[in-house]
Amino acid sequence: MKIKILVVDDELLLRDVLYNFLNRQGYDVIVAPDAEKGIEVARDNEPDIALIDIKLPQASGIELTLQLKSLYPDLPIIIMTGYPSLDTAVNAMENGANEYIVKPFRLDELTKIIHKYLPDKNPM
């Protein structure tokens, strides 16, 4: 069974890049443009890991993290941000995020983080 990765980001280009890259790595990738759609597709697909932008329309990535953790307490969540600060990093971690990665990031850096949370699983 393929590992499912949920990507929630309002930037279409980044969603497409992550979708294509992670798909080529053998993951089943589910994308959403906002928190509302992110929750909807998470309920339908039960992701193994989530990549969430901190700044989303309607609800923040922190709010989405809290909602996802209420559904899936053990879900590893990686918060992505283009606006890094110590306050947002601490806030993200205190509210359930496992990692905090600053955009733009290298795809190999993201792969290492994903592998850290899925060490005993292969993509397929």
Secondary structure, DSSP 8 states (H G I E B T S, - for coil): ---EEEEE-S-HHHHHHHHHHHHHTT-EEEEESSHHHHHHHHHHH--SEEEEESS-SSS-HHHHHHHHHHH-TT--EEEEESS--HHHHHHHHHTT-SEEEESS--HHHHHHHHHHH-TT----
